[in-house]
Amino acid sequence: MFEAAELGRKVTREEFDAIAPTLRTELLELQRRLREADFPVIIIFGGVDGAGKNETANLLNEWLDPRWTVTRAYAGPSEDEAERPPFWRYWRDLPPKGKIGMFLSSWYHGPLMERVHDHISVADMDERLIRINRFEKSLADDGALIVKFWMHLSEKAQKKRLKKLEDDPLTAWQVTDLDWKHWKMYDRFVGAAERLIMQTSKGHALWHIVEGADARYRTSVVLNLLKEAINSHLQRREAMTKVAAELKKPNNQKPALPDVLAKQPSILSSLDMTQALDGDEYNRQLQEQRGRLSALHRKAKDKGISTVLVFEGWDAAGKGGTIRRLTNALNARDYQVIPIAAPTEEERAQHYLWRFWRHLSRAGRVTIFDRSWYGRVLVERVEGFCSDEAWQRAYGEINDFEEQIVEAGHVLCKFWLHITPEEQLARFEQRSEIEYKQWKLTDEDWRNREKWGAYETAVNAMVEQTSTHIAPWTLVEANTKTFARVKVLRTVCDALEAGIKKRK
Amino acid sequence: MFEAAELGRKVTREEFDAIAPTLRTELLELQRRLREADFPVIIIFGGVDGAGKNETANLLNEWLDPRWTVTRAYAGPSEDEAERPPFWRYWRDLPPKGKIGMFLSSWYHGPLMERVHDHISVADMDERLIRINRFEKSLADDGALIVKFWMHLSEKAQKKRLKKLEDDPLTAWQVTDLDWKHWKMYDRFVGAAERLIMQTSKGHALWHIVEGADARYRTSVVLNLLKEAINSHLQRREAMTKVAAELKKPNNQKPALPDVLAKQPSILSSLDMTQALDGDEYNRQLQEQRGRLSALHRKAKDKGISTVLVFEGWDAAGKGGTIRRLTNALNARDYQVIPIAAPTEEERAQHYLWRFWRHLSRAGRVTIFDRSWYGRVLVERVEGFCSDEAWQRAYGEINDFEEQIVEAGHVLCKFWLHITPEEQLARFEQRSEIEYKQWKLTDEDWRNREKWGAYETAVNAMVEQTSTHIAPWTLVEANTKTFARVKVLRTVCDALEAGIKKRK
């Protein structure tokens, strides 16, 4: 794999100076075109120490328009980062559409170095690489251009390079004992790197292996590959936009579900909606569960266990009221309620999961999503805000996201608050009558109501595809608010109890 | 996940009879349109025993035009199948473009049942599912429509169903002790199934979970989903064809590589082409290696170790002559030379790897590919016979293919026979002078020669991306035929020796 990057390729200063101005102009022009584009560029530098990862990133930073470029390098996770799932920091740093993001010591660094130092087995590394593949695939599916450069040096060239850096007083600080320690592990490093590249070089995220010994050569190669990649991605996305338009033409409308299937029971219609709780019993149970929640949360906080609660449900199903009953039992500094409405401009310039990743909280906190990432497979599906392919692949992306939350030791509960159409109508009418509640009722609520059937189909599919043992849905019969509130509280308490037990 | 498929959904006979004729006509019409399409349809039935997998496949077979439909079900591998990598039989059975293939007890059956019976761990099952994901992804990338139905029954419904089948003398034979044994393992089965679905439900190959208790309901759902899937895939492919055309427009041509990069040494130009072997030494070494090969092959055959040899190289580099020196040492019944020219009509209707999978031989045999799957990243790349995306993702697909060959215990060697452009010219001229060799020289050879630089770039990238520890490339300095032949023979012998040792 690396033989082809140990050939002693060189570009002279004269040669470089001859092509540099054109390359630079072309890159700036591409960057200008990028600003209008509907995708980000993600550049990853990996490879052997001393092969020029940093220098190349520096030069790119110098050449490109800095307003549209971000560079990120990672060390061991900070306290802040360690309290979230490992990919949190990478999600946070993703460049928005139109920008170029450069990543040094990226998501590949950990699995690779842990394998080199034998802290993890080959199978463990593979598992980690699968997660990386899913991450990059999800970004690429969303349109991102991912360009990965693996900078290579032969063992001899690496030694020579480290020596040279050491001998120059201006660069000697760059060479540490660790670098020499790594150099002695060269064979292990290259062996692990080969596996890493094999497992993660995909059509949509190819590793380009670059001979790193000569600075001008490697720079020319990287700049040229980058130019080509951006150029052809721009062309491709433009063509894809035409496809999307094509597929939206009226004659491409989907046929309606046959009546006999449309009228079938759904997971929602099978709920026993008569369940209720009378006033005294409600108060007793509410107090009991709130006391329990308060105590359990303190325990969880002590242990650094975070809680993520997801609330979905029909308009007027009582999400807000239920959330308030819950938060009342908590200390204001310990929870965040995240109301999810239409995404902001900043959020629209990112992958749809980005705005949820960013809200994952520090250890011991409770994050409550009032509507959530499930919007992708509910409202966005029903309203046609995203393509069929986009919401279909979202199930897998969501399962992967939630798996990472649970693997990080967080407690995750997902609630669908269900009311019948009749109950909804009654509540709408009540809202329109009570002055201080009128603001809660919008034209959109009435419009959504007309699409009850389509939403029900979507909810059914959502439960089918995303209710799993590690992250089950709790369907809440919410025609009676009291019953719903107690059921939610009890479910959260049970989950916290189980989560605390598991941590022991 | 399965709660939504235990709702007791039913379609009455009257309801079914009312929609059946239309559905049937629509499906036949779609099948007619499919015949002209550039993709196959792959339907997979999985799920709980008794949930109607077979019945649904039967009905589809009845309704569809049998000339354009194939159905495959798998039991434990036959002797023939066990001697090849596990996916060999699935590749062999893939439907060509324009046809529908239905798969029962498909590639999912093994990993699932082995997990249910605790023969493999969860991690092992995951590994197997990754291979499945790669397989399906590769087919989908090639255009295939993959529709997966998971037929579900609750534990109670399964019992009822098995009882009912048993009670009817006409269907009693369908229920075996094994079915009841499986029923007792219901929870294990459903647990493993959930993981399987979570890991393999992808945007391009979504699992549809179907409630299987009522025959007319499940049939209606499957037929309707199938209809929708084919319909929207036809639309999508049509739009994609337009994109491909768009991307091929003259203004979308790729810029040429800057001279300063084009003239860099490649992995080929770094070879020492002066290596030679004089006549006596050649004869001695040739005899020695042939004797060695003959003995080693007999040992390998005894142990059931197959050998796969890949020959690539420049026109007139001496592939044919080298192969003959090799096969002379073998028994005619033990080897096959597969000359790879332009694909046949049958082969063109399949994934490009299909025609190589089919040639993998029985245990102990030697299969020699005179040109190979590397055509995808060489001639097809250089001549623009496939899209950039197609050859870029081919590296990963090829690595995966070769990994399966090696994992099956086969010995794999890959040779690039290299000659210099000057030597090629001399050989071309010699060929055109010797009458009985003139047929070997075509206009295409001269045309290829003009693209030497582009081919060299492609060879370099090929070695970079596909020369790995498990399947390394051997670059052969072939300006002197004698030297090349002995080097190839020795490499094959060394590999066989290592392979035999590993098997012990």
Boltz contact constraints between the chains, C-beta under 6 A:
constraints:
  - contact:
      token1: [A, 1]
      token2: [B, 467]
      max_distance: 6.0
  - contact:
      token1: [A, 1]
      token2: [B, 468]
      max_distance: 6.0
  - contact:
      token1: [A, 3]
      token2: [B, 267]
      max_distance: 6.0
  - contact:
      token1: [A, 4]
      token2: [B, 267]
      max_distance: 6.0
  - contact:
      token1: [A, 4]
      token2: [B, 460]
      max_distance: 6.0
  - contact:
      token1: [A, 4]
      token2: [B, 463]
      max_distance: 6.0
  - contact:
      token1: [A, 4]
      token2: [B, 464]
      max_distance: 6.0
  - contact:
      token1: [A, 7]
      token2: [B, 265]
      max_distance: 6.0
  - contact:
      token1: [A, 7]
      token2: [B, 270]
      max_distance: 6.0
  - contact:
      token1: [A, 9]
      token2: [B, 264]
      max_distance: 6.0
  - contact:
      token1: [A, 9]
      token2: [B, 265]
      max_distance: 6.0
  - contact:
      token1: [A, 11]
      token2: [B, 260]
      max_distance: 6.0
  - contact:
      token1: [A, 15]
      token2: [B, 260]
      max_distance: 6.0
  - contact:
      token1: [A, 19]
      token2: [B, 258]
      max_distance: 6.0
  - contact:
      token1: [A, 19]
      token2: [B, 260]
      max_distance: 6.0
  - contact:
      token1: [A, 194]
      token2: [B, 468]
      max_distance: 6.0
  - contact:
      token1: [A, 198]
      token2: [B, 399]
      max_distance: 6.0
  - contact:
      token1: [A, 198]
      token2: [B, 468]
      max_distance: 6.0
  - contact:
      token1: [A, 201]
      token2: [B, 396]
      max_distance: 6.0
  - contact:
      token1: [A, 202]
      token2: [B, 396]
      max_distance: 6.0
  - contact:
      token1: [A, 203]
      token2: [B, 389]
      max_distance: 6.0
  - contact:
      token1: [A, 203]
      token2: [B, 392]
      max_distance: 6.0
  - contact:
      token1: [A, 203]
      token2: [B, 393]
      max_distance: 6.0
  - contact:
      token1: [A, 206]
      token2: [B, 392]
      max_distance: 6.0
  - contact:
      token1: [A, 209]
      token2: [B, 464]
      max_distance: 6.0
  - contact:
      token1: [A, 220]
      token2: [B, 261]
      max_distance: 6.0
  - contact:
      token1: [A, 235]
      token2: [B, 252]
      max_distance: 6.0
  - contact:
      token1: [A, 239]
      token2: [B, 243]
      max_distance: 6.0
  - contact:
      token1: [A, 239]
      token2: [B, 246]
      max_distance: 6.0
  - contact:
      token1: [A, 239]
      token2: [B, 247]
      max_distance: 6.0
  - contact:
      token1: [A, 243]
      token2: [B, 239]
      max_distance: 6.0
  - contact:
      token1: [A, 243]
      token2: [B, 243]
      max_distance: 6.0
  - contact:
      token1: [A, 246]
      token2: [B, 239]
      max_distance: 6.0
  - contact:
      token1: [A, 247]
      token2: [B, 239]
      max_distance: 6.0
  - contact:
      token1: [A, 252]
      token2: [B, 235]
      max_distance: 6.0
  - contact:
      token1: [A, 258]
      token2: [B, 19]
      max_distance: 6.0
  - contact:
      token1: [A, 260]
      token2: [B, 11]
      max_distance: 6.0
  - contact:
      token1: [A, 260]
      token2: [B, 15]
      max_distance: 6.0
  - contact:
      token1: [A, 260]
      token2: [B, 19]
      max_distance: 6.0
  - contact:
      token1: [A, 261]
      token2: [B, 220]
      max_distance: 6.0
  - contact:
      token1: [A, 264]
      token2: [B, 9]
      max_distance: 6.0
  - contact:
      token1: [A, 265]
      token2: [B, 7]
      max_distance: 6.0
  - contact:
      token1: [A, 265]
      token2: [B, 9]
      max_distance: 6.0
  - contact:
      token1: [A, 267]
      token2: [B, 3]
      max_distance: 6.0
  - contact:
      token1: [A, 267]
      token2: [B, 4]
      max_distance: 6.0
  - contact:
      token1: [A, 270]
      token2: [B, 7]
      max_distance: 6.0
  - contact:
      token1: [A, 389]
      token2: [B, 203]
      max_distance: 6.0
  - contact:
      token1: [A, 392]
      token2: [B, 203]
      max_distance: 6.0
  - contact:
      token1: [A, 392]
      token2: [B, 206]
      max_distance: 6.0
  - contact:
      token1: [A, 393]
      token2: [B, 203]
      max_distance: 6.0
  - contact:
      token1: [A, 396]
      token2: [B, 201]
      max_distance: 6.0
  - contact:
      token1: [A, 396]
      token2: [B, 202]
      max_distance: 6.0
  - contact:
      token1: [A, 399]
      token2: [B, 198]
      max_distance: 6.0
  - contact:
      token1: [A, 460]
      token2: [B, 4]
      max_distance: 6.0
  - contact:
      token1: [A, 463]
      token2: [B, 4]
      max_distance: 6.0
  - contact:
      token1: [A, 464]
      token2: [B, 4]
      max_distance: 6.0
  - contact:
      token1: [A, 464]
      token2: [B, 209]
      max_distance: 6.0
  - contact:
      token1: [A, 467]
      token2: [B, 1]
      max_distance: 6.0
  - contact:
      token1: [A, 468]
      token2: [B, 1]
      max_distance: 6.0
  - contact:
      token1: [A, 468]
      token2: [B, 194]
      max_distance: 6.0
  - contact:
      token1: [A, 468]
      token2: [B, 198]
      max_distance: 6.0
